[in-house]
C-alpha cells in the first residue's frame, strides 16, 4: 500500500529519476522553477530535487497554480489504484467523483450518498488529496475537454457543454489555466501529431480513444470472462473486441474495447456527450485498468504454490462490471447453473424487458432491464426453481425501492451484510458480487467449484474453511488470487476469444 507516498520525498525523487511508469497516478511532480506538473515517468530531464515538490492529485497541482506538462500529459495517466482497493470515505468519494456525481448532484449530493456531512467530506478529501470535491471535479472536466478537443472535430461550444462547463468562458479559462494552451491551440497540436486521429462524432457518431493501464496486463481472463458470460443483445465479442451497451446518466451508449499491447482501444458511441467521462470511468473500472499489477503479483508470489501461476501469466485483472445492479441480478440467475444456462435466462429477460437500442456496427439490441422493470415481472413466468424466484424477486424489489444500494460509492461491509440478509444469498453470491460489482480486491470464493478443483490440483486445502485459512497470506489481494486459480482450468473464461 502506497497511501500517502507523495510525502516520502526521497522515494518520489528516486521514482522520477528512474522514470518509473509504475508510479504514474500515485503522485505528481510539480517543478517549482517552471510551474509545471508531470507524471513520474515524464521523458524530460528530471529537475533538481530541490526544485521538485509532490502532490497526491492533478487537482491539487492545479489548485497550487501548476500547469500540466505538454510532453508527458499527466492528466492522462492511469488513476491511482488507491480508490479501487480501499473501502474508506475518501476512496468511496473518489469513485463517486469519477462517476460524475459532483457534476450532476453537487457536493451536497456527494455527501448525501456517502452518509456524511458536506464539511466532513471536504475536510477528508483536502487532508488526503490536497483538493476538495469541486476542484477534483474541475480537473476531471478539464481532462474530458482536452480529450474531446484533441480527438474529435466537435465545435468548441459543444465540447464545453459535453465536458460539464457552465459557459464557454469558463471552459476557455480552465483549459488555458490547466494546459497553458487555448482549446484551439490544443487541437492544432493534436492534428499536427501523427499519433492522433481526428474523428467527428457529429458525422460518424464514434469516439476513438485509448485507455492507458499499468503493465503488465494479461487480457486472457479479463476479456475471456466477459466474452464467455456475455448476455446476447447486451454484450458480444466481435472482430477482436468486447462490445456492450451502456446505461448512462443522460442517455445510453455502445462501447467496443480491444486489447492492444500498451493500451485498450475504445470505440464509444453516446446518445449524449455529457456521458463521456462517466462512460470512460465505468469502462476503466470494468477492466480494472487502474490496478497496480506489480504490487498484486509481488504479494501473491510470496506463496510458493501461486508463484508459478503468476510467473506464467502475470498481470491478471479482476473482470468487473459497468452496472452493479445488473451484475447482482445476473449473479442470482447464475446460482447453481452453467454459464450457458445463466446467459439464456438473462437473454430472455433482456428480450422481454430491456430497452431497444440501435447498433449499426454490430448485433447489440438492448440495454439490460432496470430493476423497476424486473420488479414488475410475474414470478410464475421465470424458468427457475421457486426458491430462486423468491431470491430474484426480493433482490429486484429492494433495488427498485432503493432499500438496497449497489454502486461505486457503496460501503462494502454494510452492503455485504444487507445482501446476506436476503433470502437465497449465501457466501458465494455475496462474494462474487463483492468482487465483481463492488470491486473489493480481497473478496474470496472458497466454495466456488472451480476454485475447489484448482485447490485440489495444486495441493491446497479444498474445504472452504481450510482454504480460507490458507489464503490469509494472499490478503489484501484474494480476488486476484481467484483469477490465477481459475486460470488452471480449461473453461472458456480463461482464454481470449479468437
N, C-alpha and C positions, 0 to 999 in steps of 0.2 A: 504493500500500500504506500503510495507516494503522496498522500494527503499533506498539503502544506509544503510541498517540495520547493516552491518558489522562495521560501525563506532560508533554504540551505544554499547560501551563495556559492560556496566552493563547489558543490555538486553541480549547480547550474552552470557555472563557468566551465567546468570540465565538459559538460554536455554540449555547450556552444562551441568550444574549441575543437571538439571531435565531430561537430556537425551531426550529432546523433538524432536521426529521424524518429527514434522510438519515443522521444520526449516531446515531439510536436503535439500541441494541445494540452500537455501537462502544465506548461508555463510559457510565458512570453518574455522575450528580452527587449527591454527599452534602452535605447542608446541616448545618453544624456547630451552628447555633442550634436547629434543630427536631429534629435527629437523624432526618431523613427522607431517603431517596434517591429520585431521579427520573430519568426519561429526558431527554435534551437538549431535546426538544420540549414539555416539560411546559407546560400553558397558564397556570399561576400566574405571578405577577410574579416575575421572576428575583431570587434573593438577591444581596446584595452580593458581589463577587468574593472579599473576604477571608473570607467565610463559606462559600465553596464548597471542596470537595475532590473529587477524581475517582478513580474505581476502574474496573478493567477488566472487572468482572463483578458481577452481582447477588449472587453468593455472597460475594464479598469485602466488599460493603457490609453484608450481613447479619452476617458474621463480625466486622465492626468495630462492630456494635451499632446500625446504622441500620435503620429500618423503611421498607417500601415505601410510596410516595405513593398516597393513595387516589384522586387525581384522574387522574394520567397512567398508573397501573398499569404501572410499568417492567418488571415480570416478564413482561408480555405483548408486549413489543416484539419485532420480528424478531431472530433470533440474529445474532451477529457474522459477517460474511462471511469473516473470517479462517479459520474452521475448515473451510470448504468449498473454499478456494482454496490452502491450504498443505499440504505433504506431510511436515512435520516431526513430531517426537514429540508436542508439545503439541497440534497440530491433530488428529492421529490419536487422541490420548487424549480430546479433547473430542467427537469424533464418536462414540467408543465410550461415553462418559458419556451422551450424548444418546440412544444406543440402549439404555440401561438396563443396561449390563454391570456397573457397580458394584453396583447393587441386586441383581442376580442372582448375581454371582460374587465380589463384594467387590473390594477394591483389589488383592489378590494376583492375582485373575483378570484384572483390567485390565492389570497389569504383565506377566503371562504372555502375553497376546495381543499386547502391544507388543514383547515380547522384551527388556525392561529389568527392572532390579530395582525393587521397590516404592519404595525410597528415592529412586532416580533419578527415577521418575515423579512422586512427591510433590514433590521439590525443584524440578523444572522447572515444574510447574503453579503452585506457590506463587510462584516467581520472576516468572512472566508474568501470572498471573491473581489473585494475592493470596489464593488459596484452594486447598486440596488437593482430591483426588478425592471424599472423603467430604462436604466442605462443598458442592461443586458438585452432587453427587447429592442432597443435602438440599434445596438450592434448587430443583432440578427436582421433587422430591416435593412441596414447598410449592406450586409453581405448579400441579401436577396436582391437588392437593387443592382449591385455590381454584377451578379450572376445574369440577370436579365439584360443589363446594358451590354455585357460582353458576349452573350451567346444568342441574342435574338435581335431582330430588326424592328422591334416594337417602338412606337413613338415614346418619347421620354415621359409624357403625361400619363400614358397607360402604365408605364413601369412604376412611376411614383405611386399611383393608386394601387397596383398589384402588390407592391412591397409594403404597403401599410402606412405610407406617409399622408399627413393631413393636407399637405399642399405641395405644389411644385417648388415653391421657395424653400420649404423645409427639406425637401428631397435634395435640391441642388446644394444647399448649405451643408447638409450632413455628408454627402458624397465628397465635397471639396475638403471638409474638415478631416474626414477619416482617411481618405486616399490621396489627398493633395493633388487631385485632378478633378476637373469638371466631368459630369457624365459624358459629354461629347468627347472629351479627351480620352476617357476610359475606352469608349467604343472605337475611336481611331486607333488606339494602341492594339486593341483586340483584332481588328480587321487587318492590321499590318503583320500580325503574328501568324506564322504558318500553322501553329498548333491549334488555332481557333477556327471554328466553322460557324458562320453566321446563318442562323435559320430564322424564319419569320413565322411564329405561331399564328399570325394573322392569316397566313395562306395555307401552310401545311398543318397547322394545329399541333405540331410536335416540338417539344423542347428536348434537345440533346445535351446531356450533362455528364460529368464524370464525378463519381463518388469516391473520394480517397479512403484508404484504410491503412492501418499499421501492418506491415509484413511481419511474419508470413501469414498468408490466408490460404487455407485448403478449401476449395469450393465444393469438394465432392459431397460431404454430408450435408452441407448448407443448402446447396441447390438440389441435391438428390432428395432430401427430405421434403422440400417444398414441392418438387415436381411429383414425387411418388404419392403424396397425400392431396394433390390438387383437386379441388371440387370443380367438376365440369360446369362451364358457364361463368364461374368466378375466377378460376385460375387455369393456366395451361402452360405447357412447355412447347415453344415453337421457335424453330430456327436458332437454337442455341441460347434462347432467352427464357427466363421465367417471367410470365406476364400475368397480371391480375387487375381486377377492378378495385377502385378505392372509394370509400365513402368519406367525404371530407366536410369541414365546417360550412363552406359556402357552396358546395356542389359535389361533383364526383370526378373521378379521373381514371385513366388506364396507364399502367406503368409496365415497361419491359426492362428487365435487369439482366445484363450479360456479364459474366466474369471475364476480366482481362488480367494480364499479368500484374499491372500496377494500379488498377482501379476497377470499379464496377461501372460499366457503361449503362446509362439510364436514359430511356426514351419515355417521355412523360407527356400525356395529353390531359389537359384540365378544362373543365367547363367554366371555371372561374380562376383567373391567375392569382387571386389573393390566396389561394390554397397552396401555392408553390412551396413556401418554407415548411409548412406542415407536412406536405407530401414527401419532401426530401427527408425530413426528420423521421417520419414513420418508416420509410424505406430503409434508412440507415439503421434504425432500431431493429427492424425485422431481420436484417442481415448481420446484426451485431458488429457493425463496422467500426465502432468506437472502442472495441475491446483492446486490451493490451496482451497480445498472444505470448509475448516473451515472458511476462510475469506469470501468466497462467501455466505455460508449459514448464517453466523452471520449477514451480511448486509441484506439479504432477510428476516430473522426472525424479523427484526425490524418492518415489516409490519404485522399487526395482521391478515390480510387475507392470506398472504403467509405462515406465521409461521406454521400452522397445516400441510400444504403440505410438508414443509421442514422437520418437525419433524417426519412425517410418513415415509419418504424415503430420508434421507439426502445423499449428495454426488453425486447428478446427474451431469453428464458431458454433454458437447455440442458435439454431433457427428459431426465430420468434414470430411475431405477428404484427399486422398493421391495425388490427381491431381486436381489442381484448375481449369484448362481449362475444364477438363471432367465434373466437377461439374456444371460449368456455362452452358454448353450445356444441361445437364440434368435438370437444373432449368428451362430453356426455354421449354424443352419438357414437363415439369410438369405444365406449366401455365394453370390454369383453367380446369385441367383434374384430374381424380382419380389417386391414386398411381399405381393401376394395369395398367391403360392406359399409364401412363408415362413409366413404365417398358417395356411395349410392344413396344412402339415407340423406346426406347433405344435399346432393343434387336434386332430389325430389322436393325438398323444402325450397331450394333456390328457384326451381321452375315454377312452383305453385305460389310462392310468396315474395320472391325477390323483385327488385325494381329493374325493368329492362334498360339496357344501355346499348348504344351503337358502337361497334368496333370494326372500322374499315380495314384494319391491318391484321385481323385475326378472328378467333372464334369465341371471344368473350361475349356474353349475352346479358348478364345480370349483376347487380350489387347483391351482396349477401343480405338476407332479410333482417330488418331491425327487430329487436326484442319485442317491441309493441306489436308487430305483425305476427310474430311467432306465438305471442301470448294469446292471440285470438284463434289459434288453430284448434280444431276439435281433436282432443287426445285420442279418440277412437280411430282417427284416420292415420295415426302414426304406427308404422310397421315395426313395433318393438315390444318387448315384454312389458307387462303392466307396471312393474316396479320402476323400470326405466322411464316409462311415460310420466310417472309421478316426479321423478328426478328432473326430467326435461321441463315439464310444465311449471314446477316450482322455481327452477332457475330463471326461465324467461320471464315469469311473472315478477320476480323480485328485481330483475334487471329493468323491466319496463316500468315498474312502480318507483324506481330509484331507491329501493331498500338495500340493494347491493350495488356497489360502485366498483367497476373494474376499469382502470385507466392508468396512464403513466404516473399519475400522482398518488396512486393508492398506497396506503400503509400496508406493507406486506404482512406483518404479523396479524393485524386486525382483519385483513381480507381472508387470510388463511382460516382464522377462527370462524368467520362468517360462513365460508364455504363448507367447512367441516360440520357445521350445524345443519346443513341442508340434507334432506333425505337422499340416500344413494351416493353421497360424496365421501369416499374413503381416501386414504393417504395417497394412492396412485393418482386419482383425478385431481386432488388438490395440488399435489406437487408438480404434475405436468402443466397445470395452469400457472403455478408459481414460476416455473422455469420458462415457459414459452410466452405467456401473456404478461405476467407481472415483471418478468425479467430478473428474477432472483438468481444470481450466479451460483448460489450454493444449494439450490433445490436438488433433491436426490430422489431416485426412483428404485429403491432396493427390492420392491415387489414386482417390478416390471419383468415380464417373461424373457425379453431379450437380454436384460441386464443379468438376470439369474443364470441364463445359459452361458453368457460370456464369463461370468464369475467362475462357474464350474470348470469351464475350459481352461481358464488361466490359473486355476488352483486357489482362487479366492473363496471365502465363505459364501455359501449360496443361500442361506436363510436370511430373510430381511434384517433381523436384529443383529446377527453376527456380521453381515456385510456393512451395516450402518456403523458398527463399532470400528471395523477395519478401515472405513472410508473417512474416519475423523482426520487422518493425516492429509487428506485431499482438500480440506476446507481452506479458504472460502470458495473453492472452485469446483465443487462436486458436480454442478451442471455440465461443466466441460469434461469432467471425467466420464460422465454418462455418454457423451459423444464418442469418446475414444473406445469405451466398452461396446457400444452399439456397432462400431465400425469393425468389430471382429466377425460380424455376421455377413451373410451374402444377400441380405434384404436390399431391395432397390433404393431404400432411403439413404444408403451409404455410397451411392455411385452417381456421378454426374451423368445425366441422360445424354444419349448420342442423337 
